[in-house]
Amino acid sequence: MDENTKYLATWKEYCEQNEIDYEENSYLEPYWQVAQEKLFGFVIKLLI
């Protein structure tokens, strides 16, 4: 991903912001959520 990629709360918002077809790629939503949770967990560990 490039540095302009936006991290948002939902897959639908992410698709809209990054011009991705939500309907075509809806199967990726669970993977995206897991990736967001892992990223968030990693950031928290860095702060502690």
Stockholm file with secondary structure:
# STOCKHOLM 1.0

chainA/1-48         MDENTKYLATWKEYCEQNEIDYEENSYLEPYWQVAQEKLFGFVIKLLI
#=GR chainA/1-48 SS CCTTCCCCSSHHHHHHHTTCCTTTTGGGHHHHHHHHHHHHHHHHHHHC
#=GC SS_cons        CCTTCCCCSSHHHHHHHTTCCTTTTGGGHHHHHHHHHHHHHHHHHHHC
//
